């Protein structure tokens, strides 16, 4: 049994499909217009205040602009709000680690370098977290190495310091016919 489509039903079908395509085009146009507005806000020289419902990309751009204008605490707070498993979250974690590293280097140059220790530890942990998600991130690997040079991990320093005296002491006690100053 063959279906016969009359001219009227074909016309209705075509009009229905055209309406569906027109609705999809309007929805895409509205989304494009909204995204264009967000892009203008992201590119604004002083970033506008946070708006409700803004996308994560706009918050990332705001934090980046705050970091560039030396509002470091606001930038760190903005990056912390974005840290997650997404690529944007990993970029926020990397940028916050870089800010912490800059703060630590600046703190070491002042009269109280001890306060830089906490900042360096936080930066190293953020770099390690980035590397856990993306082991091929060479920028994070390099910066982690720089942070390690500024503040080595306590375990590494203890192992190196403890290894040398043991070897020296052992060499002196295993020599035969040698009395180290005994009567």
C-alpha positions in Angstrom: 0.0 0.0 0.0 1.5 3.3 -1.1 1.0 6.5 0.7 -0.2 9.2 -1.5 0.7 12.7 -0.5 -1.6 15.3 -1.8 -0.4 18.7 -2.7 -1.9 20.3 0.4 -0.2 17.9 2.9 3.1 18.4 1.2 2.7 22.1 1.4 1.9 21.8 5.1 4.9 19.6 5.7 7.2 22.1 3.9 5.8 25.1 5.8 6.2 23.2 9.1 9.9 22.4 8.3 10.5 26.0 7.3 9.0 27.3 10.5 11.2 24.9 12.5 14.3 26.1 10.6 13.3 29.7 11.2 12.8 29.1 14.9 16.2 27.5 15.1 17.8 30.4 13.2 16.1 32.9 15.6 17.4 31.0 18.6 20.9 31.0 17.2 20.7 34.7 16.4 19.7 35.5 20.0 22.5 33.4 21.4 25.0 35.0 19.0 23.8 38.5 20.0 24.1 37.6 23.7 27.6 36.2 23.2 28.6 39.2 21.3 27.5 41.4 24.2 29.6 39.3 26.6 32.6 39.6 24.3 32.3 43.4 24.4 32.1 43.3 28.2 35.2 41.0 28.3 37.1 43.4 26.1 36.1 46.5 28.1 39.2 48.2 29.5 38.2 48.4 33.1 36.0 45.3 33.4 32.4 46.1 34.5 31.2 44.7 37.9 30.1 41.1 38.0 26.6 40.5 36.6 24.3 37.7 37.6 24.3 34.8 35.1 27.5 35.8 33.4 29.5 32.9 31.8 32.7 31.6 33.3 34.7 33.0 30.4 33.6 36.6 31.4 34.6 35.9 35.1 38.0 34.5 33.9 38.5 37.7 31.8 37.6 39.9 34.8 40.1 38.0 37.0 42.8 38.4 34.4 42.1 42.1 34.1 42.3 42.4 37.9 45.6 40.7 37.9 46.9 43.0 35.3 45.8 46.0 37.3 47.5 44.7 40.4 44.2 43.9 42.3 45.8 40.6 43.2 43.4 39.5 46.0 40.4 40.1 43.8 42.1 38.2 40.9 42.9 35.3 43.2 39.3 35.2 44.4 38.0 35.3 40.9 40.3 32.4 39.8 39.5 30.3 42.8 35.8 30.5 42.0 36.5 29.0 38.6 38.9 26.2 39.6 37.5 22.9 38.5 38.1 20.0 36.1 37.3 22.0 33.0 40.0 23.4 30.8 39.0 26.9 31.9 39.2 25.8 35.5 42.7 24.4 34.9 43.8 27.7 33.3 42.4 29.5 36.3 44.4 27.3 38.6 47.5 27.9 36.6 47.0 31.6 36.6 46.4 31.7 40.3 49.6 29.7 40.9 51.4 32.3 38.8 50.0 35.1 40.9 50.9 33.4 44.1 54.4 32.9 42.8 54.8 36.5 41.9 53.5 37.5 45.4 56.0 35.2 47.0 58.9 36.6 45.0 57.9 40.1 45.9 57.5 39.1 49.5 61.0 37.6 49.6 62.5 40.9 48.5 60.9 42.7 51.5 62.2 42.6 55.0 60.0 39.6 55.9 60.8 36.7 53.5 59.4 34.1 55.9 55.8 35.0 54.8 56.7 33.9 51.3 56.8 30.3 52.3 53.1 29.8 52.5 52.6 31.5 49.1 55.2 29.3 47.5 53.6 26.2 49.0 50.2 27.2 47.7 51.7 27.9 44.2 53.5 24.5 44.2 50.2 22.7 45.1 48.3 24.5 42.3 51.0 23.6 39.8 50.9 20.0 40.9 47.1 19.9 40.5 47.4 21.3 37.0 50.0 18.6 36.2 47.7 15.9 37.6 45.1 16.8 35.1 47.5 17.5 32.2 51.0 16.0 32.7 52.1 17.5 29.3 51.7 21.1 30.5 55.3 22.2 30.2 54.6 25.7 31.4 53.3 24.4 34.7 56.2 21.9 34.9 58.7 24.7 34.4 57.1 27.0 37.0 56.9 24.1 39.5 60.6 23.6 39.0 61.2 27.3 39.7 59.1 27.2 42.8 61.0 24.1 43.9 64.3 26.0 43.5 63.0 28.9 45.6 61.6 26.5 48.3 62.6 22.9 48.1 60.2 20.3 49.6 61.2 19.4 53.2 61.5 15.7 52.4 64.0 16.3 49.7 66.2 18.6 51.8 66.2 16.2 54.7 67.2 13.2 52.6 70.1 15.2 51.0 71.3 16.5 54.4 71.1 13.2 56.2 72.9 11.2 53.4 76.3 13.0 53.7 77.0 12.8 57.4 76.1 9.1 57.6 78.6 8.2 54.8 81.4 10.2 56.5 80.7 8.7 59.9 80.6 5.2 58.5 83.9 5.6 56.7 85.6 6.7 59.9 84.2 3.8 62.0 84.9 1.0 59.5 88.6 1.7 59.3 90.8 -1.0 61.0 93.4 -0.2 63.5 92.4 3.3 63.9 91.5 4.8 67.3 89.9 8.2 67.1 91.7 9.9 70.0 91.1 7.2 72.6 93.9 6.5 75.2 
